[in-house]
Amino acid sequence: MKIVSYNLRKNRAVTEIGALAEDHEVDVLCLQEAEAVALPAHLGHMSLVHATERNRLGLAMYVRQERFVARSAHTFQLKKSLHDRLLAPAHERLLGARLHDTETSRDFVVASFHAAPLTALNSLRRHQIHAALGELRALGPGLPALMVGDYNYPVFKGRLDTEMRDHGYELSLSDKRTYTRYKMFRGHFDFATSSGIDISSVRTLNRGLSDHLPIIVSAALREDSLVPVPA
């Protein structure tokens, strides 16, 4: 599977998502900072699974319509930062979906995630990440899971990596930095956490109209985690 994650920078890069999906033959497209209410229901070979409802600039997910069936999809609120409480930019910071893969007859969980901004502490973002993974486990108990998005976590990833491994998840960074707008905060902002999924590569794609660069994750469900599920 090919999964793309892209922060649209307040919807500025929305005109690029169609070509992005087609050029890279994307299976799942996860968006952050999208103007969810204005997104089309279909995007070439992809269909909109779900989008956030309580914030104008939020999360959305498209999937390859001839391969995947969405069994369920939900958005979730996570612990708020001071920035969220004062400015209320986003109520829902996680969009998760349980998908059925008709090619393998397997279910798995995939999610688009947008952590609190850099004004918050890393400890709060770790809390949000753990809470998000907990919601995904409830969405598909025991299923393989992949969460991609804007983690806003440019430094001290060693501790996050250790915590992810302690909880049975793997942290995967892309081959190049995904955010270069400010010298002080250049780094890997957009990456993936996974369980029961083999990730062969995470590539940073070319810059577009956003201040974030999109990433593309090449992934496959692990054989030892596969349990056939009726469609």
KETI-496733 format. One record per residue: residue in one letter; y, x, z of N, C-alpha, C, CB in turn. Coordinates in pm, whole numbers, plus 50000, padded with zeros to 5 digits. Glycine has a CB too. Layout:
N
aYXZYXZYXZYXZ;...
END
This chain:
231
m498815008450000500005000050000501245008850000500004990550122;k502305003649937503595010249940504575001150013504095013549795;i505135006350122506064998650204507415005750203505514996850350;v508454998750165509805004450163510634998350275510495002050026;s511395006950344512345002450445513735006950403511985007950586;y514714997750414516065001050368517094993550452516234997550219;n518005001150514519164995450582520274994150477519635004350704;l520704981850452521614979050341523084981650374521464964850298;r523364986250495524754988950537525634976750516525335001050460;k525424966950602526194954450598526104947750461527654957050634;n524904948250404524564941350280525154947750155525004927150288;r525794959450167526444965650051525444969349942527214977950094;a524234973049981523254977849884522294966949837522454989249944;v522634954249861521704943349828521404942949677522274929949873;t522344947349594522134946949449521084957049404523444949649376;e520674966049492519724976449454518274972649483520054989249525;i518044962249561516684960049612515724955549503516714949749724;g516194948449401515324944149293514764956049215516064934849200;a515644964949174515214976849100514364985949187516434984549048;l514694986749316513924994949410512474989949416514564994649550;a512314976949426510964971149434510174973349306511054956349464;e510824971749192510134973149064509844987749031510964967048953;d510824996549049510665010549010509545017449089511965018049030;h509355013449214508375020049299507125011549322509005023549432;e507025000349249505864991349260505544988349406504634997649190;v506544983549476506474981349621505584969349654507884979349679;d504814970849761503984959749810504684951849921502644965049861;v505394958950009506134952550118507514958850125505384953850255;l508544950650130509924955450137510544950150267510764950750013;c510944959450355511554955850484513014959850482510804962850602;l513884950250513515334952450506515974951150643515984942650408;q517044958950662517894957650780519344956350731517724969950877;e520164949950813521574947250780521684939950647522374960350775;a520814930150627520864921850507521544908550540519444919350451;e522264903250444522854889950460521754879850431524114887950366;a520994876950534519734869850517519894856250449519084868050651;v520954849050481521114835550428521344835350277522264828550498;a521724846750220522034847250077520944853949994523334854450056;l519844858050057518784865049984518004855349896517834872050082;p517584859849777516794851049690515384849049745516724856749547;a514774837949711513414835149757512404844149688513074820549732;h512734848549566511834857249491512614869249437511154849449375;l511924880449432512514892949387511504899649294512894902349509;g511524895849166510524901149074509134896749115510604916349068;h508244906449143506864903349181506724900449330505954914849143;m507854899749402507824898149547508434884849589508544909649615;s507944879749701508504867349756508964869749899507454855949751;l509984862449940510544863650073509614857050174511954857450079;v509184864850273508314859650378509124853050488507444870850436;h510154860150533510944855050645512214863350656510124855450779;a513214857750722514464864850748515034859850880515484862750632;t515874868050942516484863951067517394852051045517254875651130;e517554844151150518284831651137519554831051223517384820251173;r519584838751333520684837351427521794847651408520164838351567;n521604857051317522674866651290522854868051139522374880451357;r524094868651097524404868850954523824881350888525914868250931;l524024892850950523484905350897522254908950977524544916850902;g521094906850920519884908750998518734914650919519464895951056;l517534909650946516304915150893515694905550791515314917951005;a514934911450699514214903350600513004911150553515134899550480;m512024903650499510814909950448510314902750323509714910050556;y510034910750221509414905850098508024911950086510294909249974;v507084904550025505744909950000505314906649857504724904150102;r504384914649807503824912249674503064898949676502874924049629;q503534889249601503064875649617501644873449566503974866349547;e501164881449470499804879249421498754886149507499694884149278;r499184894349604498214901549687498184896749831498534916349684;f499334893349888499404890550031499704875850059500444899250096;v499074870950164499354857550216499874859050358498074848350211;a501034853350384501614854150519501004843350607503164852850514;r500234847450706499644837850800500704833050899498444844050876;s501564842050941502644838351033503734849051025502124836851179;a504944845151059506084854551060507094849651163506744855750919;h507604858951242508524855251350509594866051367507764853051483;t510734861851418511764871351459511824871351612513154867751396;f512244882651667512244884351811513544890751858511044892751856;q514014886051974515114892852041514544903852131515974882852124;l515274914852141514884925852228516024928452326514554938552146;k515754936952424516764939952526518074944452460516254950652622;k519174938752504520464941352440521164953552499521354929252452;s521864960652411522734971552454524104965852490522854982552344;l524964974052550526334969652580527054965852452527104980752654;h526804973352345527404970552215527014956452169526974981052110;d525744952952186525274939652148525944928752231523754938652162;r526094931452361526664921252450528144918752421526474925452595;l528864929452387530304928052365530624922752226530984941252385;l529924927852124530274924551986529304914851921530344937051905;a528144912951983527124903651932526824905351783527554889451957;p526524917751738526234919851596524864914951554526364934351562;a523924914351647522554910651610521814905051729521804922751553;h521294892951715520484887051821519014891251806520604871651818;e518544891751683517144894651656517024908551594516514883951564;r516234917051659516114930851611514684934151565516534940551721;l513844924151556512484926251510512034914251428511524928551628;l511454917251312510824906851230509394911451204511614904351095;g508434903751253507034907351236506284896851158506374909551370;a505314901251079504504891851000503044895951004505004891150854;r502174886051019500744888451006500364884750863499904880051111;l499884894750788499574892950647498064893650623500294903450563;h497604885950526496224886650479496224893450344495564872550471;d495484904450333495374911950209494194906450130495194927350237;t494464899850019493404893549942492514903649870493994883949842;e492994915949853492184926149787491084931349878493054937749741;t491364932150007490384937650102489844927050198491004948850182;s490394915050192490024904150284490254908250429488554900250265;r491334915550454491684920150588493064915150627491624935450597;d493254913450758494564910150813495174922550877494454898750917;f496484923350875497214933850945498604928650976497284947050861;v499324936251058500674932351100501664942751048500774930951255;v502764937950993503824946950946505154941550999503844948050790;a506104950651023507364946351084508544954451034507284947451236;s509694947851033510984954251008511744954651140511804946550896;f512254966351175512824968651307514204975051294511904977551393;h515144970951379516474976851381516884978951526517514967751305;a516874991651568517174994851708518664993851737516675008851741;a518984994251865520384994051909521135006051852520474994152063;p522435004851830523215015751768523325027951859524615010851733;l523935038451806524005051351875524835050952003524565061751783;t525605040352023526355039152147525425036652266527385027952136;a524205032252239523215029952345522455042752375522245018652305;l521735042952485520925054352525519565053952456520755054652677;n518985065852439517635066652385516645058852471517185081152372;s516875058552601515965051352691515935036452656516385053252837;l517085030852619517115016752579516365014752448518555011652564;r516555024052354515845022652226514325024052247516335033252125;r513905032952337512475033952365511955020852424512185045652461;h512765014852511512385001852568512234991552456513444997152671;q513164991452362513094981952250511854984452164514344982952165;i511544997152140510385000552058509094995852125510325015652031;h508954998652255507754994352328507644979152330507784999852472;a508784972452351508764957852353508404952252216510134952352398;a508924958552111508624954051975507134955551945509444962051874;l506554966851982505124968851958504284959052038504724983251992;g504754955452156504074945252236504074931752166504724944052372;e505194928152105505264915552031504324915751911506714912851985;l504204927151847503324928151731501854927251771503584941251656;r501524932951887500144931651937499794917051964499954940052065;a500774909552016500554895252041500454887451910501674889452129;l501164892051808501144885351679499794887051610502264890751590;g499174898651629497854901151570497024909651662497984908051434;p496434903851767495674911651866494554919851801495074902251971;g494584932851827493554941751776493674945451630492254935651797;l494704940451561494844943251418495624956251394495544931551347;p495394962751279496244974051241497694969451232495794980151106;a498614978251268500034974451270500904985851220500464970251412;l501944982251148502914991951096504314986251117502654995150945;m505164993951183506554989851203507465000351142506864987951355;v508304996051048509255004950981510664999751005508945006050828;g511635008550988513005004051002513955014951045513074992951099;d515125010451090516185019251137516055020451289517605013751097;y515515031751334515275033951476516495039651549514095043151495;n517525044051473518725049951534518355060451639519585038851599;y517455069251603516885078751699516895092851636515425074551740;p518085098851621518175111551547517735123951624519555113551501;v517725123451756517405135451835516385132251945518705141351898;f515765143051997514795141952106513615132952071515475136752232;k513115134551947511975126251904510665130751968511845126751753;g510645142852025509415147652088508925138352197509635161452145;r509845133652280509455124552387508965111352331510625122152483;l509645106452228509215093852167507825095452106510235089352059;d507585106652040506275109151979505175109252085506285122451902;t505455115752198504475116252306504175102252361504965125252419;e505225094352381505025080852433504265072152335506365074452466;m504535073752206503825065852106502335069152108504405068451965;r502005081952116500605086052119499905081152245500485101252108;d500635081252356500055076352482499705061452473501025078752597;h500395054252387500165039852373499355036552248501495032552369;g498765046852185497885044452071498575043051937497115032452096;y499805047651928500545046751802500915060651752501815038151820;e501135061751623501545074251561502955072851507500565078251449;l503725083451522505095083851474505125091851344506065089951580;s505695086251238505715092851107507155093851056504825085351005;l507615106151036508945108550980508845111050831509625120351050;s509945109250761509965111750617510185126550588511045103250549;d510025130050461510115144050422511545149450425509535145850285;k512535140550420513935144750423514725135650516514545144450280;r515905140250554516765132150641517155119150571518025140050681;t517325108750651517655095650594519095091350621516715085250649;y519825099350696521205095750729522035108550733521295087950865;t523055109350650523855121650641525355118750643523495129250515;r525735106950686527145103150678528015111250774527295088250708;y527555112950897528325120450996527585133251031528565111951123;k528305144551033527665157451059526935157651193528695168551055;m527535151451294526945151851428525645143951436527925146551530;f525485134051350524355124951363523445125051240524845110851388;r523475135651163522565136551049521135138251099522975148150956;g520215131551033518835133151074517945121951024518755133951224;h516765120851085515795110551050516065098151137514325115651069;f516745088551079517015075951151515955065551118518415070651115;d515405066350998514505056050947513095061850937514985050750808;f512155055951011510795061051007509805050151043510635073051102;a508585053951079507515044051097506695047251221506605043450974;t506185036851285505165038151389503995029451346505715033951532;s502785034251373501615027251321500425028651414501265032351183;s499475019451397498205019651469497145013751378498305011751604;g495995020851366494925015951280495235017151132494625001851312;i496215025451098496655027050960496805041850929497995019450934;d496255046350817496425060050770497655060750682495155065050694;i498575069650717499785071550638499685084850566501065070950727;s499605084450436499455096750357500795103550331498785093650226;s501865095950326503185101950304504295092250341503345106450158;v505445098050378506675090350397507765097950325507015088250552;r508265092450215509245099350133510615092750145508795099649987;t511645100950148513015096150143513425094849997513975105750220;l513895082949959514285080449821515755084049799514035065849783;n516195082749675517555086949640518605078049707517745086549488;r519755083949730520865076749792521365065649700522005086349826;g521735054549763522335043349691523695040149750521415031049695;l523985027249763525285022949814525335022749966525625009349759;s524205024450031524165024350177524395038250234522825018750226;d524745038750364524845051750432523465056550478525805050650552;h522455047750469521065051550494520355053550360520345040950581;l519415062650355518575064150238517275056350262518285079250209;p516795049150161515545041750180514365051250193515305032150062;i513315046650262512085054350272510945046050214511785058250419;i509935053050161508745046350110507515052150178508635047749955;v506735043450239505555047250315504315043950234505515040050454;s503465053850211502175051650146501115050550254501825063150044;a500475039050265499595036350379498325029250334500315027850484;a497285030550418496025023550394495415019750527495035032350311;l494775008050533494115003750655492905012650680493684988850645;r492745017250803491625025850837490305018150831491815031950976;e489285024950781487985018550767487435013850902486995028050701;d487655021851006487085018251136487835006751203487085030251227;s488955002551145489724991551203489624978751120491184995551219;l488784979151017488734967950924487684957650966488444972850783;v488134945550982487244934351012487574923350911487404929151163;p486624919650825486914909250725487334896250793485684906750636;v488364890150737488874877450788488934867550674490284879150854;p488404855450690488444845550582489874842250542487724832850624;a490074840250414491404836850366491794822750409491464838150215;
END
